[in-house]
Amino acid sequence: MNKLLLLSSCFIAVVADMLFVWWAKRESHPLSAVIIGMILLNVATLVWMYTMRKGIESATAITFYALFTVAGCSYLGFIIFHEPLSLVNSVGLLLAVIALILISL
């Protein structure tokens, strides 16, 4: 259950980050995107803190959260915003996915 909560907080944080990127890349900058992104980021932080308090070791939670958000934002930036990925970025994403799988075991 705690791992599911940690994963959900990571998903929420990635969605919030994507809202911030979408806001920054548009010609018009709707305030609602920033407000929703800030609310989602705060919710993700609170859920993340709760998972650490309820049993997931902080080192595991921090590592998982950092890897997931960086890999998720990089991948979605490539898919949604057509940002380029170099060979090093691609290898890094692959290694991040492998590390996430190993941490989850």
C-alpha positions in Angstrom: 0.0 0.0 0.0 2.8 2.4 0.9 4.6 1.7 -2.4 1.4 2.5 -4.3 1.1 5.8 -2.4 4.7 6.6 -3.2 4.1 5.8 -6.9 0.9 7.9 -7.0 2.8 10.9 -5.5 5.4 10.5 -8.2 2.7 10.5 -10.9 1.1 13.6 -9.4 4.5 15.4 -9.3 5.2 14.5 -13.0 1.8 15.8 -14.0 2.5 19.0 -12.1 5.9 19.4 -13.7 4.4 18.9 -17.2 1.8 21.6 -16.4 4.7 24.0 -15.6 6.5 23.1 -18.8 3.2 23.5 -20.8 2.7 26.9 -19.2 6.2 28.0 -20.0 6.2 26.9 -23.6 2.9 28.5 -24.5 2.6 32.0 -26.0 -0.2 32.8 -23.5 0.5 31.9 -19.9 -2.8 31.0 -18.1 -2.6 31.5 -14.4 -4.8 28.5 -13.8 -2.1 26.1 -15.0 0.4 27.5 -12.5 -2.2 27.3 -9.7 -3.2 23.7 -10.5 0.4 22.8 -10.9 1.2 24.2 -7.4 -1.7 22.5 -5.8 -0.7 19.1 -7.4 2.9 19.5 -6.4 1.8 20.2 -2.8 -0.5 17.2 -2.8 2.4 15.0 -4.2 4.7 16.3 -1.4 2.2 15.6 1.3 1.5 12.0 0.0 5.3 11.5 -0.3 5.8 12.6 3.3 3.0 10.3 4.5 4.6 7.3 2.8 7.9 7.9 4.6 6.1 8.3 7.9 4.2 5.1 7.4 7.1 2.7 6.8 9.1 3.3 3.6 12.7 4.1 4.4 13.6 7.7 3.6 16.6 6.7 1.4 14.4 4.4 -0.7 11.6 7.0 -1.0 14.0 9.8 -1.9 15.8 7.7 -4.5 12.6 6.4 -6.1 11.0 9.8 -6.1 14.0 11.5 -7.7 14.5 8.7 -10.3 10.9 8.5 -11.2 10.3 12.3 -11.6 13.5 12.9 -13.6 12.9 9.9 -15.9 9.1 10.6 -16.2 9.6 14.2 -17.0 12.4 13.5 -19.5 10.3 10.8 -21.3 7.2 13.0 -21.4 9.1 16.0 -22.5 10.4 13.9 -25.4 6.9 12.5 -26.3 4.7 15.6 -25.6 7.0 18.5 -26.3 9.2 16.9 -28.8 12.4 17.7 -26.9 15.5 16.0 -28.3 17.0 13.0 -26.4 20.7 12.3 -27.0 22.2 8.8 -26.8 23.4 9.6 -23.2 19.8 10.7 -22.2 18.3 7.5 -23.7 20.8 5.3 -21.8 20.1 7.3 -18.7 16.4 6.7 -19.0 16.9 3.0 -19.5 19.2 2.8 -16.5 16.7 4.8 -14.4 13.9 2.4 -15.3 16.1 -0.6 -14.4 17.0 1.1 -11.1 13.3 1.8 -10.4 12.5 -1.9 -11.0 15.3 -3.0 -8.7 14.2 -0.6 -5.9 10.7 -1.9 -6.2 11.7 -5.5 -5.5 
